[in-house]
Amino acid sequence: MDNKNYRWSNKQIRNHVKVLDGVIHPNMVLKNATYLNTYLHQWLVANIWIYDDRIVYVGEYLPENSCGYEEIDCQGQYLVPGYIEPHAHPDQLYNPLTLAKHAGQFGTTTLISDNLGIFLELTTQVAFELLNKFRELPSTMYWWCRFDAQTEFPNNDEIFNTEDVTSWLQHESVLQGGELTGWPKLLNGDDQMLSWLQETKRLHKKVEGHLPGASERTLAKLMLMGTDCDHEAMTGQEALTRLMQGYTVSLRHSSIRPDLDILIKELIELGVQKFDRFFFTTDGSHPHFYENGMTDELIKIAINHGIPLTDAYNMASFNIARYYNMEHLHGSIATGRIANINFLESKNNPTPISVLAKGKWIKQDRKDKFVSPSIEWNKYQISPLHLNWSLEEDDWSFSTSNGIHLINNVITKPYESSIDLSKEELSFEDDECFLMMVGRDGSWRINTLVKGFAQQLGGFASSYSGTGDIIIIGKRKTDMLTAFDRMRKIGGGMVLVEENHILHEISLPLTGIMSDLDMGFLIKKEKKMIELFKERGYKYNDIAFTLLFFSATHLPFIRLTPSGLYDVKNRKVLASPTKRVPAFH
């Protein structure tokens, strides 16, 4: 019987050994390769043999028979392990395939991704079928298992049930539980969540925190409960405090928290000299942030601050692999590892000119060679939104004076308005807009106001939100309706309207959340949307994160959720949703 190993079958392993015996020739030999040996922290010269997706030998010898394989002379190049993104959100307008392809061109060959979108949209069986399909990618995709939705769903306990959560935790592609956006519930006695943490630890998997502003004592309590790592440090001192409490620290540089310069500078000033308990993340940034690179950009920042080269590269690869107990597969150029290798022109420039992923070229001599499997998204219940309902006259009634004041990309506070809400159009002199959230099934709505969003906004509709429900914002109700109707017609997306004219749109035909465009095209569309919003008074830099986090109850202070207008600090609903009887068509 041919029993399966963790990754390779007995037959495959026998073939790997036969390559060394000369019975089978390798597929590729990298000759005269100056490579980073992550164990010795040195640059060494060797010949590297690759068979299928595995490195089968690193050393001084070449195969006795020089025929039958691709030989690459690596003279003048520097080889480092493929980079690993430990905290990806693979549905931030892009989809897992387009993210993997784009990341691969900059040397990030392994992604550890959030399962929340898949968990909320798909049955567990269908989700696992999709995860198996992703294995056909040249990039390697791992996942984490959420314990909460970071918003208030009325049926939260039905969605996050022990059977489904445990099934995810036990899946071989899942490396950790979390991230713990609901940690206050954990501290306040949620034994269900604590049991899930215990199960995660029993399976020898990791738990990722989400602990912005947590005190030293809170960090200690959550370490006792099973948390292993946190990516929410915003200063060097916060990062050091986490380290002192036993955490591994993921240093974040993202589109709403580009903190890496500050973090590294302050850690060095605090006297930190060893970096083997640190690694990097871009924390699910939106497309525009990835225009010029991904993990490679973070390595550059570290190098520019004087982090030793070997430490900088290890923070992007080996440290992550070791932390997740997969160092036997990832994070080094050594015999037995998956053949994920970046080829650099210079030790100081981490952006690769060529990239191998699972032993295949996905970039060669600066040319994109990534071959992606075609996915029939419909087969996995991922399709355009079909909103078979419309908005009625009654839906445009705004009566509450309690609103949401946006004070940066994602933080809000409550405010009380004195404007006349009976009008069809708000004054463009004031910094307030109508704000609606409508249930995706059309069965409920919440009408309120938002201050500090965009002063000159006609109308805007988005199916991209933290809950998958519909967000509509604007000064002019007719423009808001036009935007909604257009968004519905294209099967989901973002639509900006002014005086009944569609200024710009981003189609999101995959459940109303993800685009099917290659990243380059999507970046251009998103940058245009951001530019148009800034022209209309949006003061911040990531409109998509603002939309995503309107419902995020792990952030202060007032949120728009399916349970109603929600006060995060006091954990109570300020205004319940209005029930609708949708007019279906």
Number of C-alpha atoms within 10 A of each C-alpha: 4 8 9 11 11 8 10 14 13 14 12 16 15 11 18 24 14 15 19 17 12 12 12 15 23 27 18 19 25 20 19 18 24 21 27 24 19 21 12 9 14 13 17 15 20 19 22 26 28 29 23 16 19 23 26 24 25 20 14 11 12 17 16 10 11 12 10 11 16 12 15 14 12 20 12 11 19 23 27 28 31 31 34 29 24 25 22 25 24 26 24 22 29 24 20 20 21 22 21 24 23 22 24 30 26 25 32 31 30 25 24 21 24 25 21 21 19 18 21 15 14 15 13 17 12 16 19 19 12 18 18 13 13 19 14 13 20 25 25 21 23 20 26 27 27 26 24 22 22 20 25 23 16 12 10 12 11 10 16 17 13 16 9 16 20 14 14 24 23 16 14 10 18 22 24 28 26 24 25 25 23 22 21 14 14 17 15 8 10 13 12 15 20 18 13 20 25 15 17 22 17 10 13 13 20 23 26 24 24 19 23 15 12 15 13 13 10 15 22 18 14 20 18 12 16 17 25 22 24 24 26 21 23 19 19 23 15 21 24 20 18 26 16 13 17 17 22 23 24 24 28 25 27 19 20 20 14 16 17 23 18 13 23 21 16 18 18 15 12 12 9 12 11 11 16 17 17 23 28 28 23 28 22 19 24 25 23 19 19 21 13 10 17 25 25 20 18 26 27 19 16 22 19 13 13 13 20 16 20 19 22 24 30 29 28 26 29 26 26 26 21 17 18 16 14 14 16 14 21 28 29 29 27 25 18 19 22 28 29 31 28 29 27 22 15 14 18 13 15 27 25 27 20 25 35 27 26 24 20 22 19 24 22 17 12 12 13 16 18 22 12 16 13 10 12 10 14 10 11 16 16 17 18 22 21 15 17 13 16 15 15 12 6 8 16 17 13 18 12 14 14 17 24 27 21 21 14 16 22 21 18 23 15 17 15 13 16 8 12 12 17 11 13 11 17 21 15 15 8 14 18 26 29 23 22 23 27 25 20 19 14 20 15 20 23 23 23 23 23 23 23 19 27 25 24 23 26 26 28 28 29 30 31 25 22 22 24 19 20 26 25 24 29 31 27 25 20 19 26 29 23 22 30 28 16 20 27 25 14 19 19 30 29 28 27 29 25 21 13 16 13 16 13 17 22 22 25 27 19 23 22 28 25 26 22 18 18 15 24 14 11 21 20 13 19 22 17 16 22 18 14 16 22 18 14 15 15 21 17 18 17 23 21 22 19 22 18 19 22 25 26 27 23 21 19 15 20 27 28 29 27 23 19 24 25 24 19 18 12 9 12 12 18 15 17 15 21 13 13 17 10 15 12 9 7
